[in-house]
Amino acid sequence: MTEAQLIDALNASYAADAACREAIESGGQVRIFSGRVSVDQLVRTYAIRVRHLAELRAETVGSDDLIARLSTAEGTVHLAIVDTPDRHFVVFIDERDRVVSSWGVPARYRDDDQSPSPA
């Protein structure tokens, strides 16, 4: 998947996808990873992260539908990361290169220790 394909795959009817697209088009740093991760594992992990950031009252985008959207994927997905000075996005992409979900958090909550290595 290329950056242009990622932009096309983001669904502007979802707030996180629209904000992520805007971040890319405004010069955000895009990293697309080829390694695949279990959807079940990601659902468990991100459900915890969503709750934690809600407790911190962090201004996220896409928290309301992240888990429901991600749960529609089967098997594994690969990730894309989009970073701007103030925002960090995680994009979940299925085996057909369709965006199944995305999530944006303030950059200070970026989890560098768990970002996969680029392809």
N, C-alpha and C positions, 0 to 999 in steps of 0.2 A: 504494500500500500504506500502510495506517495502522499505528500502533504496536500496536493490538490485533490486527490481521491478522498482523503480524510475530510476536507472541507465539504465536498459534495455529499459525503455519507452522513454528515451531521444533520439532524432533523430540527429545523428552526422552530417547530411547534413545541419543543421542549426547551425550557428556560436554560438549562445547563448547556445543551447543544448549541443554542443560539449565542450564548455568552462565550463559549469555547470558539466558535467560528469567528466571532468578532475579535477575540484575542489573537487568533492565528493571523487574520487579515490585518491586524494592527502591529504585526511584527513579533508576536510571541514565539518563543523557542519551542520547536516541535521535535519530539523524539518518538519514533514508532518502533516497537519491539516485536520481534518475531516469536519469541518464546511463548508457549501456551500455558495457561493457568486454569485450574479447575474452577468452573462456575460455582460449585458448591462451596469450595474454600473461600472464594471471593465474597460470596453472599454472607457467610459467617463473619469474615473479617470486616467488611464494610458496614455491616449492620452495627457492629461494635463502634466503629469509627463515627458513624452518623450519630449514634446516641451520645458518644463522648463530646463531639463538637456541639451538639445541641445543649448539653449540660454547660458547656463553656460559653454558650450564647454566641458562637462564631457565626459570622454572616456567610453562609454557604449558599450555593445555587445547585438545585437538583436533589437535595436531600429528601424531598417529599416523594420522589418517584424512583430514586436510584435502585433500591432493592427490588421493587416490583418489576422494573424494566430489566434489570440484570437477571432476575429469576426466569425470564422468558427464554434465555439462551440455554442451549443444551451442550453438555460436555465441557469444552474448553473455549476460552477466548484469549486474544492477545491484547496488549495494552498500548495506548499512546499517551504521552504526557505532554501537556502544553503549559509552559510557564511564562508569566509576565512578572514585572516587578512586584505587583500586588496580588496576583491570583495564581493558583495552581489547579490545573484540571487533569483528571484521569478519565480516559475514554476507553470503553470496553468494546472490542470488535470481534465479531464472530468469524467462523471459518470462511464465510462468503464475503468478507470485508464489509459487513454491515455494522453500523454502530448500534449496539443494543442498549447502551446506557452511558451516561457521563456524569461527572460530579466536579464542582468547582469549590475550592476552599481558599481562604486567605493564604497568601504565600508563606506566612510564618508557621502554618500548620503542615507544610510540605514534609513528607516522610522520606527523606533522602536515603535512609538506611534500607528501605524496602523497595526502592525503585530497581527494576531489573536492568541488566546491562543491555545497551542498544545492540541491535542485530548487526 
